[in-house]
Amino acid sequence: MSSPLKALIATPIKEKGYGTTNYTSYSDPELDGMLDTALATVDDAKREKLLQAAVKRAVDADIIIPLHYEVTVWAMKKGLSYEPRADQYTLAQKVTPAK
């Protein structure tokens, strides 16, 4: 979720790469701060919660109207398991034997 927030909703700040497709020049410094914190957070679970809070703020403020929810699908060979990541990255090293 960080990519859409960064591109569509963040205040256009060229040096940070923020707001690249924010054609309305919408600006919310608090949301930008939430995004800064999330992008600097290494822990996946903590980052996911931070991004969820930022998305909630954007949706509650009617900044965007979500029309598309992407669902990523993974298929595994029998005997293998993969726990999907919130950012949808697929990391081969995270495939494990099924329990």
C-alpha positions, 0 to 999 in steps of 0.5 A, a space after each residue: 500500500 505504500 506505493 499508491 499512498 506515496 504516488 497518489 496521496 502524498 504531498 508532491 515532494 520531488 526530492 522524496 519521490 512523493 506525489 508523482 501522480 497527485 495531480 490535485 496537489 492535495 497535501 496532508 502533512 500528518 499523512 505524509 508523516 505517517 507515510 515517512 514513519 511506515 517507509 522507515 519501519 523494517 518490521 513487517 507487522 508494524 509497517 502494515 499497521 502504520 500503512 493501514 492507519 494511513 489508508 484509513 485516514 485517506 479513505 475517511 477524508 474522502 481523498 480517494 475512492 477505492 475502486 479496485 482491490 488487488 488480490 495476489 494468488 500464489 500456487 505451491 507444489 504439494 509439500 510447500 508453503 508460503 505465507 504472503 506478505 502485505 506488500 505482495 512481494 514474493 520472496 523465494 527464500 520464504 517458501 518452506 516445507 508444509 507443516 
